[in-house]
Amino acid sequence: MEMTDSMAVSVTALDAQRRRLNVISSNLANAQSTHTPGGGPYKRRDVVFQSTPVTSPFQRTFRQVATGPGAHALDGVKVLRVHEDSKPGQAIYDPRHPDADKKGFVKMPNVNVMEEMVNMIGASRSYEANVQAINATRTMMSKALEIGR
């Protein structure tokens, strides 16, 4: 495996975690949004990841050779889709709210702020780990160049 292949895997993870952080930020920003353009309260969103092949000259050769049982391909990650959570939110009693129904209840978004904060920390840690992996690869490449001198 080329050292740049490991960087390519980390780059795909950086992009996926960046998109996950954007979705989490949107969830947090809309945690109190009781009315959306589509009608009704905001629905929490979450990303669905999928492994994706990292293509490089080495990878193409590797896929041709490693077809036996237990063979591992070099895969990165991508966001397959952004999924809308269908779980209903709470209904609170607030008859003065502009989105209250005839009984005075307001349907709230299904966003749990604490859960989203935990998800944000996890995504941030994953992002940081991939940045560290890229930096470690860069350091190894530079050391390899020094050996050749």
N, C-alpha and C positions, 0 to 999 in steps of 0.2 A: 504494500500500500504506500502510495506517495504521501508525503507529509501534507501536501495541499489538499488531499482527500479528506483528512481529518478536519482541516479548516472548513471545507465545503459542508461537512456534516454540521459543524457548529454554526455556520452561517445560516443554514436552513432553520436550526433551532432558534437562533436569535430572531429571525423574521417571524416565526410562529409565536414566540413569547411576546414579541412586540404587538402582534395582532391581538393576542389574548389580553394583554394589558389595556389595549384600546377598548375592548369589549367590557372589561371590568370597570374601567373609568366611566364608560357610558352607563353601566348599571348603577354605579354610585351616584352619578349626576342626575339620574332619573328615579332615584329611590322614593321620591315624593310626588312624582308626576302622575296625577290622576286622570289626565286626559291627553290622548295622543291624536295625531292626524287621522289614524285609522279608527278612532273611537275607543273608549275604555281606557283602563289604566295601562301604564307601561308594563311590558312583560320582560322579565329577566332573560338575558341571552348568555349563551356559553359557547365556547369553540369546541369543535370536534377535530381532533388531530388524526392524521394518517401518515404512515411511513411512505416515503417517496425515494426512488432510486437517485443516487448522486452519480451523475455521469461524468466519467473521465476516461482517458485511454486505459488506465489500469482497471477501472471498474468494468469496462466492456470485456476485457480479456478475462477478468476474474469471473464474471457471470458465465462465460463460455466454458471455463475450466471447472468451476465449482458447482457442478450440477448434482453431485452425489448427496446422500443423506447426511444431514448435519451441516451442510454447507451454509455459510452465512454471507449474505450480500451486504454491500455497503449502502445503508439506507439513511436518509435524513428524515426530516419531518416537515409536513405542511399542514395548513389549515384546510380541512376538507369542506367544512361549512360552519356557519354560525347558526346554532340551534336556539329556537325560542322556547323557553320553559313554559309548559302549559299548566303548571301548578297554580291554583287560584291564590290570589292575595287575600289579605284580611279585609273585612268590611268594618269601618268604624262609624260611630254615630256622630254626625256633625251636620245638623239640619241647615246651618248657615253657609255651608260650603257650596260653591256654584255647581259642583258635580254630584251633589247629593241626589239620591232617588226620592220618590214620593214619601218613603218612610223615614227619610233623613239619614240614610246610610251612604257612605262614600266607599267605593271599591278602591283599595290601595294596591300599589304595585306589589309583586311577589318577590321583591328584592330584600334580602337579609344583609344589612350593612356589615355586620360582624363577619359573616361568611365571605362576603366580597373582599373585605380587608385581608382575611386569611388567604384567599385566592391571589390577591395582589402581592402579598409577601412571597408566596410560593412561586409566582411567575417572575418576580424580581430576582429571587435566589437562583432560579433556573437560568435567567438571562446572565446574571453575574458568573455563574459556573461556566457557561459557554464562552463568555469573554475571557475568562481565565484559561480555558482550554485553547483558545486561539492564541493567547499570549504565550502559553507554554510551547505550542507548536512553533511559533515565531522564534522563540529562544532556542529551541532545538535546531531549527534551520540555520540560525546564525552560528551556533556552535559547530554544526556540520561544515559550514563554510570555512570556519577558522581552522578546522582539522585539515582541510584541503590545502591550506597555505603553506 
